[in-house]
Amino acid sequence: MSTAIADDSRKVTTHRLYEMKQRGEKIAMLTAYDYSMAQIIDRAGMDVILVGDSASNVMAGNITTLPITLDQMIYHGKSVVKAVRRALVVVDLPFGSYQGNSKEALASAIRVMKQTHADCIKMEGGAEIRESIQRVLCAGIPIMGHLGLTPQSINKFGTYTVRAREEAEAAKLVEDARLLEELGCFALVLEKIPANLATRVASELRIPVIGIGAGGGVDGQVLVMHDMLGINQDFSPRFLRRYADLHTVITDAVQAYIGDIKTHDFPNEKEQY
Ligand code: KIV
């Protein structure tokens, strides 16, 4: 095991993430959607576990994150929280549960916090959801922001390519990042933007900035678990590093099991009563 992994078993809090940024310690974040995987990821020493609305893609097989419902996010959030002892657990507010108005946003955030017992929520967007962010924060619910490629807006973007390459979009992103910090968000995810822009935002903000496809100059990294473990082989963006080939491991194991049944090898004498 790498010696860089903290052996500190204290619960990770929003304040501890802030301290990690201050002392230059990188923050490790990964998605999880179920009890068993969350337990492995937490025990491995992950700092932050995101119950991402990417569950819509990797768990439910949808093309976008838009179809997943608040009830479904709560189901995933509950399963993950039951397994986690140390990591900070963040649950995504899904599309349609907070954009309408700030009362709806607060009601959705309260449901997530009450029913999942997660530590905080994540919301996509900047100035356009300002009122919702303020109202949720006023209720004492910590918010992680999310700017850059925000998958809930895929129908507006029309493409999953890198965002904020153009000056105007980059300027709006910097403005939104400052606003989220000013409003009181405790951290920010920057997805698929040029590395130099992400580095600039991370160095300007006091709150931790976690990147996905945003280069190494930010305060931490997040990936989708199915992508980094190689469960999902259809998605190969440049920013993805695969740490395992579970697709092959699982396929081999399942085929060995099928073979053992067909050849009458399983179960053997010792595997029965
Ligand atoms: O839903 C998700 O998995 C996310 C990450 C890509 C940051 O929002």
Residues whose N, C-alpha, C, O or C-beta is under 5 A from the ligand:
A	BS01	KIV	T31 G52 D53 S54 V189 V222 V224
